[in-house]
Amino acid sequence: MNSAMRLPGRIGPHALLITVAAVPLTGWAVHAVSLYKQIADGRKDPLTELPCRPEFVAYGERLGAPAAGTPCTS
């Protein structure tokens, strides 16, 4: 008497293995793309959508900050 495990079915063992491996890999790929897009959007200037350079941002913040020892006017 044949076991149910040895009867030929519609899905072979190799196809099942590929399917089982493809599902987590697809989820990982979607997750990686979404994280990449979030990181790329975080490095853009919100006004111009151009890539932001940290040196220019730090220089602009230093220019806009009040000098040490000066009273705040607001």
OpenMM code with the backbone's topology and positions (N, CA, C; nanometers):
from openmm import Vec3, app, unit

residues = "MET ASN SER ALA MET ARG LEU PRO GLY ARG ILE GLY PRO HIS ALA LEU LEU ILE THR VAL ALA ALA VAL PRO LEU THR GLY TRP ALA VAL HIS ALA VAL SER LEU TYR LYS GLN ILE ALA ASP GLY ARG LYS ASP PRO LEU THR GLU LEU PRO CYS ARG PRO GLU PHE VAL ALA TYR GLY GLU ARG LEU GLY ALA PRO ALA ALA GLY THR PRO CYS THR SER".split()
positions = [
    Vec3(0.0844, -0.1180, 0.0000),
    Vec3(0.0000, 0.0000, 0.0000),
    Vec3(0.0887, 0.1240, 0.0000),
    Vec3(0.0611, 0.2160, -0.0878),
    Vec3(0.1417, 0.3374, -0.1003),
    Vec3(0.1021, 0.4401, 0.0044),
    Vec3(0.2018, 0.5084, 0.0519),
    Vec3(0.1776, 0.6160, 0.1467),
    Vec3(0.1289, 0.7397, 0.0718),
    Vec3(0.0591, 0.8250, 0.1400),
    Vec3(0.0103, 0.9487, 0.0776),
    Vec3(0.1256, 1.0415, 0.0416),
    Vec3(0.2376, 1.0298, 0.1093),
    Vec3(0.3527, 1.1142, 0.0820),
    Vec3(0.4213, 1.0764, -0.0491),
    Vec3(0.4059, 0.9535, -0.0939),
    Vec3(0.4760, 0.9077, -0.2134),
    Vec3(0.3908, 0.9140, -0.3388),
    Vec3(0.2663, 0.9483, -0.3250),
    Vec3(0.1814, 0.9585, -0.4422),
    Vec3(0.2165, 1.0857, -0.5186),
    Vec3(0.2222, 1.0776, -0.6499),
    Vec3(0.2527, 1.1988, -0.7263),
    Vec3(0.1374, 1.2979, -0.7163),
    Vec3(0.1733, 1.4218, -0.6947),
    Vec3(0.0717, 1.5253, -0.6817),
    Vec3(0.0882, 1.6301, -0.7902),
    Vec3(0.0139, 1.7355, -0.7769),
    Vec3(0.0213, 1.8426, -0.8752),
    Vec3(0.1489, 1.9243, -0.8579),
    Vec3(0.1934, 1.9404, -0.7345),
    Vec3(0.3128, 2.0190, -0.7063),
    Vec3(0.4240, 1.9227, -0.6677),
    Vec3(0.5334, 1.9299, -0.7405),
    Vec3(0.6460, 1.8442, -0.7097),
    Vec3(0.7259, 1.9002, -0.5935),
    Vec3(0.8179, 1.8225, -0.5392),
    Vec3(0.8945, 1.8691, -0.4232),
    Vec3(0.9834, 1.9894, -0.4551),
    Vec3(1.0345, 1.9962, -0.5771),
    Vec3(1.1196, 2.1098, -0.6129),
    Vec3(1.0377, 2.2383, -0.6270),
    Vec3(0.9209, 2.2281, -0.6859),
    Vec3(0.8347, 2.3454, -0.7000),
    Vec3(0.7898, 2.3955, -0.5639),
    Vec3(0.7618, 2.3046, -0.4738),
    Vec3(0.7214, 2.3436, -0.3395),
    Vec3(0.8353, 2.4135, -0.2659),
    Vec3(0.9563, 2.3626, -0.2815),
    Vec3(1.0724, 2.4245, -0.2190),
    Vec3(1.0954, 2.5652, -0.2734),
    Vec3(1.0834, 2.5820, -0.4036),
    Vec3(1.1008, 2.7151, -0.4643),
    Vec3(0.9939, 2.8107, -0.4145),
    Vec3(0.8715, 2.7641, -0.4038),
    Vec3(0.7625, 2.8484, -0.3558),
    Vec3(0.7838, 2.8888, -0.2106),
    Vec3(0.8256, 2.7939, -0.1289),
    Vec3(0.8482, 2.8225, 0.0129),
    Vec3(0.9629, 2.9229, 0.0289),
    Vec3(1.0651, 2.9151, -0.0553),
    Vec3(1.1773, 3.0083, -0.0467),
    Vec3(1.1426, 3.1441, -0.1074),
    Vec3(1.0552, 3.1475, -0.2064),
    Vec3(1.0234, 3.2722, -0.2759),
    Vec3(0.9393, 3.3665, -0.1903),
    Vec3(0.8537, 3.3136, -0.1071),
    Vec3(0.7654, 3.3991, -0.0267),
    Vec3(0.8450, 3.4872, 0.0698),
    Vec3(0.9353, 3.4332, 0.1523),
    Vec3(1.0114, 3.5222, 0.2411),
    Vec3(1.1068, 3.6150, 0.1646),
    Vec3(1.1625, 3.5664, 0.0542),
    Vec3(1.2529, 3.6522, -0.0230),
    Vec3(1.1788, 3.7702, -0.0841),
    Vec3(1.0571, 3.7492, -0.1275),
    Vec3(0.9769, 3.8587, -0.1810),
    Vec3(0.9456, 3.9599, -0.0712),
    Vec3(0.9104, 3.9130, 0.0457),
    Vec3(0.8845, 4.0044, 0.1580),
    Vec3(1.0081, 4.0825, 0.1967),
    Vec3(1.1226, 4.0171, 0.1967),
    Vec3(1.2476, 4.0848, 0.2298),
    Vec3(1.2795, 4.1916, 0.1265),
    Vec3(1.2584, 4.1609, -0.0009),
    Vec3(1.2871, 4.2561, -0.1075),
    Vec3(1.1970, 4.3790, -0.0976),
    Vec3(1.0697, 4.3593, -0.0702),
    Vec3(0.9771, 4.4724, -0.0551),
    Vec3(1.0181, 4.5575, 0.0647),
    Vec3(1.0559, 4.4943, 0.1737),
    Vec3(1.0985, 4.5661, 0.2930),
    Vec3(1.2254, 4.6459, 0.2653),
    Vec3(1.3222, 4.5857, 0.1961),
    Vec3(1.4476, 4.6541, 0.1653),
    Vec3(1.4247, 4.7747, 0.0751),
    Vec3(1.3373, 4.7618, -0.0230),
    Vec3(1.3083, 4.8747, -0.1128),
    Vec3(1.2404, 4.9879, -0.0371),
    Vec3(1.1474, 4.9542, 0.0516),
    Vec3(1.0790, 5.0601, 0.1269),
    Vec3(1.1759, 5.1318, 0.2211),
    Vec3(1.2675, 5.0582, 0.2843),
    Vec3(1.3668, 5.1237, 0.3703),
    Vec3(1.4611, 5.2105, 0.2883),
    Vec3(1.5006, 5.1631, 0.1710),
    Vec3(1.5887, 5.2416, 0.0842),
    Vec3(1.5221, 5.3730, 0.0445),
    Vec3(1.3934, 5.3678, 0.0120),
    Vec3(1.3213, 5.4896, -0.0259),
    Vec3(1.3096, 5.5857, 0.0923),
    Vec3(1.2879, 5.5338, 0.2126),
    Vec3(1.2790, 5.6201, 0.3299),
    Vec3(1.4121, 5.6886, 0.3575),
    Vec3(1.5213, 5.6155, 0.3439),
    Vec3(1.6530, 5.6746, 0.3660),
    Vec3(1.6822, 5.7792, 0.2597),
    Vec3(1.6504, 5.7488, 0.1346),
    Vec3(1.6755, 5.8435, 0.0255),
    Vec3(1.5912, 5.9694, 0.0434),
    Vec3(1.4661, 5.9560, 0.0869),
    Vec3(1.3816, 6.0733, 0.1082),
    Vec3(1.4281, 6.1549, 0.2283),
    Vec3(1.4878, 6.0901, 0.3255),
    Vec3(1.5374, 6.1614, 0.4429),
    Vec3(1.6588, 6.2466, 0.4133),
    Vec3(1.7279, 6.2177, 0.3050),
    Vec3(1.8471, 6.2931, 0.2683),
    Vec3(1.8178, 6.4013, 0.1652),
    Vec3(1.6909, 6.4345, 0.1466),
    Vec3(1.6536, 6.5378, 0.0504),
    Vec3(1.6031, 6.6610, 0.1242),
    Vec3(1.6265, 6.7745, 0.0609),
    Vec3(1.5749, 6.8998, 0.1136),
    Vec3(1.4235, 6.8997, 0.0945),
    Vec3(1.3451, 6.9260, 0.1984),
    Vec3(1.2004, 6.9197, 0.1840),
    Vec3(1.1428, 7.0252, 0.0886),
    Vec3(1.2120, 7.1381, 0.0735),
    Vec3(1.1602, 7.2443, -0.0118),
    Vec3(1.1904, 7.2198, -0.1591),
    Vec3(1.3145, 7.1850, -0.1906),
    Vec3(1.3560, 7.1722, -0.3300),
    Vec3(1.3626, 7.0290, -0.3795),
    Vec3(1.3548, 6.9314, -0.2898),
    Vec3(1.3679, 6.7896, -0.3234),
    Vec3(1.5054, 6.7559, -0.3810),
    Vec3(1.6047, 6.8429, -0.3594),
    Vec3(1.7408, 6.8166, -0.4018),
    Vec3(1.8151, 6.7438, -0.2910),
    Vec3(1.9196, 6.6690, -0.3268),
    Vec3(1.9977, 6.6024, -0.2214),
    Vec3(2.0579, 6.7046, -0.1256),
    Vec3(2.0541, 6.6744, -0.0002),
    Vec3(2.1014, 6.7660, 0.1034),
    Vec3(2.2434, 6.7293, 0.1429),
    Vec3(2.3250, 6.8296, 0.1640),
    Vec3(2.4620, 6.8064, 0.2085),
    Vec3(2.4744, 6.8548, 0.3517),
    Vec3(2.5160, 6.7673, 0.4413),
    Vec3(2.5229, 6.8036, 0.5828),
    Vec3(2.6134, 6.9230, 0.6111),
    Vec3(2.7209, 6.9398, 0.5342),
    Vec3(2.8105, 7.0537, 0.5580),
    Vec3(2.7384, 7.1852, 0.5321),
    Vec3(2.6611, 7.1918, 0.4247),
    Vec3(2.5881, 7.3142, 0.3928),
    Vec3(2.4805, 7.3420, 0.4967),
    Vec3(2.4170, 7.2367, 0.5443),
    Vec3(2.3132, 7.2542, 0.6468),
    Vec3(2.3759, 7.3059, 0.7759),
    Vec3(2.4883, 7.2479, 0.8164),
    Vec3(2.5548, 7.2932, 0.9390),
    Vec3(2.6015, 7.4379, 0.9244),
    Vec3(2.6542, 7.4736, 0.8074),
    Vec3(2.6989, 7.6117, 0.7842),
    Vec3(2.5802, 7.7080, 0.7917),
    Vec3(2.4687, 7.6716, 0.7328),
    Vec3(2.3497, 7.7564, 0.7378),
    Vec3(2.2950, 7.7703, 0.8785),
    Vec3(2.3013, 7.6639, 0.9558),
    Vec3(2.2543, 7.6726, 1.0946),
    Vec3(2.3465, 7.7619, 1.1772),
    Vec3(2.4772, 7.7567, 1.1494),
    Vec3(2.5696, 7.8448, 1.2215),
    Vec3(2.5449, 7.9907, 1.1850),
    Vec3(2.5147, 8.0176, 1.0585),
    Vec3(2.4870, 8.1555, 1.0172),
    Vec3(2.3574, 8.2068, 1.0794),
    Vec3(2.2598, 8.1208, 1.0927),
    Vec3(2.1293, 8.1627, 1.1456),
    Vec3(2.1235, 8.1649, 1.2972),
    Vec3(2.2183, 8.1038, 1.3640),
    Vec3(2.2155, 8.0990, 1.5113),
    Vec3(2.2647, 8.2307, 1.5675),
    Vec3(2.2084, 8.2765, 1.6775),
    Vec3(2.2571, 8.4001, 1.7382),
    Vec3(2.3968, 8.3797, 1.7968),
    Vec3(2.4749, 8.4852, 1.7936),
    Vec3(2.6109, 8.4791, 1.8457),
    Vec3(2.6070, 8.4608, 1.9977),
    Vec3(2.7094, 8.4007, 2.0511),
    Vec3(2.7157, 8.3784, 2.1962),
    Vec3(2.7270, 8.5125, 2.2674),
    Vec3(2.6482, 8.5298, 2.3700),
    Vec3(2.6548, 8.6518, 2.4502),
    Vec3(2.5585, 8.7603, 2.4039),
    Vec3(2.4909, 8.7446, 2.2924),
    Vec3(2.3970, 8.8465, 2.2459),
    Vec3(2.2579, 8.8114, 2.2970),
    Vec3(2.1855, 8.9122, 2.3420),
    Vec3(2.0507, 8.8843, 2.3932),
    Vec3(1.9562, 8.8504, 2.2774),
    Vec3(1.8630, 8.7671, 2.3084),
    Vec3(1.7646, 8.7278, 2.2095),
    Vec3(1.6590, 8.8367, 2.1995),
    Vec3(1.6198, 8.8770, 2.0799),
    Vec3(1.5268, 8.9880, 2.0618),
    Vec3(1.3817, 8.9449, 2.0586),
    Vec3(1.3533, 8.8164, 2.0568),
    Vec3(1.2131, 8.7761, 2.0470),
    Vec3(1.1512, 8.7484, 2.1798),
] * unit.nanometer
topology = app.Topology()
chain = topology.addChain("A")
for resn in residues:
    res = topology.addResidue(resn, chain)
    for name in ("N", "CA", "C"):
        topology.addAtom(name, app.Element.getBySymbol(name[0]), res)
